[in-house]
Each structure stands twice: as structure tokens, then as C-alpha cells.
Amino acid sequence: MAKARTKKRVADKEAVLAELESIRQRHGGILKAEDVVDFARNDKTALHAKFDWDDGEAAEKWRLMQARQVIRVHVKIYPREKQQVRAYVSMVADRKKGGGYRSTEEVLRIQELREQLLYQAHREMKAFVSRYEHLDELAGVIASMEGAMVADEE
């Protein structure tokens, strides 16, 4: 049963990728969100199921996304550092419990939370390295990041 579901997910993923590539090719090699949504309106496409077509639900999800954006873009200037720092931070551990944002100031002050944030930063650096390690122009940056990263404890 699980094997059949895995095969279906792989087939769905391949179908979505094929549709995305088709859309990209039809639009001069550029894939734009507007073109993807337009294509996905057809309920016979693999992309259709990736969207919420109930306007009420979609509107509420959009407002939640806007709220997250408002939270993410607001910064505070800390007098000691004289630099802008995001006022709120999303912690991975909180996302597992429904999400939310914490005061960056509080996270930096509480040792356990600070360690969680540092671990999260290391995971994000690892993702950056994985995404861009093929770019020779970033070799120095990537080497520095790899030197700063901690080994996964998983």
C-alpha cells in the first residue's frame, strides 16, 4: 500500500515537473507564477491539485501569508550593535507545534532558544551550500560556511 502511494507521488511529481517545463518553454524559457496559475485552472492538469480553488479559503490563506510577511520584514535597531535585526524569528521547533514567531531579542537572551536558532542557522547554511556549491564564484563563501557549520546530530 505504501509502495503504491510512493509511486503515485513520484508520478504526480513527474507530471507537475513536465507541466512546469512545458509552461516555461511556451513562455520564452521563463516560468512565471501567473502562467502556472492560468495553466492550473484546468482541472485535468496535475498542477490543478496543487492550488486551493475555494476563493474563501484561498483569501484567508493569502491574508495569513501577508501577515507572515509583515512579521518577517519588521526590524529593530539594537543600540549596542547599531544594526538592523528582524524583530521576530520563526523557530523550527515552534513550526512543529503550529508555528508562530518569537521576539528575536528574547531568543537571543535565552540560551536554549539561542542554541536552537544557531542550529537552525547551520541547517540553512547547509541548504545554501547544497543549492549553490556548483558555482565556482562562491567557493570561498561556501568554504567559510562549511568551516562554521556544526555536524548534524541526527
HUCORQUI-V587094 format. One record per backbone hydrogen bond with DSSP energy under -1.0 kcal/mol. CO is the residue of the C=O (numbers start at 0). NH is the residue of the N-H. E is the energy in kcal/mol with one decimal. If there is no record, write none. Layout:
CO | NH | E
CO | NH | E
//
This chain:
0 | 4 | -1.9
1 | 5 | -2.3
2 | 6 | -2.3
3 | 7 | -2.2
4 | 8 | -2.6
5 | 9 | -2.4
6 | 10 | -2.6
7 | 11 | -3.1
8 | 12 | -2.8
9 | 13 | -2.7
10 | 14 | -2.5
11 | 15 | -2.8
12 | 16 | -2.7
13 | 17 | -2.4
14 | 18 | -2.4
15 | 19 | -2.8
16 | 20 | -2.5
17 | 21 | -2.2
18 | 22 | -2.5
19 | 23 | -2.6
20 | 24 | -2.5
21 | 25 | -2.1
23 | 28 | -2.2
26 | 29 | -1.2
31 | 35 | -1.9
32 | 36 | -2.6
33 | 37 | -2.2
34 | 38 | -2.2
35 | 39 | -2.6
38 | 41 | -1.4
41 | 44 | -1.9
46 | 49 | -1.9
47 | 50 | -1.5
53 | 57 | -3.0
54 | 58 | -2.3
55 | 59 | -1.9
56 | 60 | -2.5
57 | 61 | -2.4
58 | 62 | -2.3
59 | 63 | -2.2
60 | 64 | -2.3
61 | 65 | -2.5
62 | 66 | -2.4
63 | 67 | -2.3
64 | 68 | -2.1
65 | 69 | -2.5
66 | 70 | -2.4
67 | 71 | -2.6
68 | 72 | -2.1
73 | 86 | -2.5
75 | 84 | -2.6
77 | 81 | -2.7
82 | 77 | -1.5
84 | 75 | -3.1
86 | 103 | -2.3
88 | 101 | -2.7
90 | 94 | -1.7
91 | 95 | -1.3
93 | 96 | -1.4
93 | 98 | -3.0
94 | 97 | -1.2
101 | 88 | -2.6
102 | 106 | -2.4
103 | 107 | -2.5
104 | 108 | -1.3
105 | 109 | -2.1
109 | 113 | -2.8
110 | 114 | -2.5
111 | 115 | -1.8
112 | 116 | -2.5
113 | 117 | -2.4
114 | 118 | -2.5
115 | 119 | -2.4
116 | 120 | -2.5
117 | 121 | -2.1
118 | 122 | -2.1
119 | 123 | -2.2
120 | 124 | -2.3
121 | 125 | -2.3
122 | 126 | -2.1
123 | 127 | -2.3
124 | 128 | -2.8
125 | 129 | -2.4
126 | 130 | -2.2
127 | 131 | -2.3
128 | 132 | -1.8
131 | 134 | -2.1
134 | 137 | -2.0
135 | 138 | -1.8
137 | 141 | -3.1
138 | 142 | -2.4
139 | 143 | -2.1
140 | 144 | -2.5
141 | 145 | -2.9
142 | 146 | -1.9
143 | 147 | -1.2
144 | 148 | -1.4
//
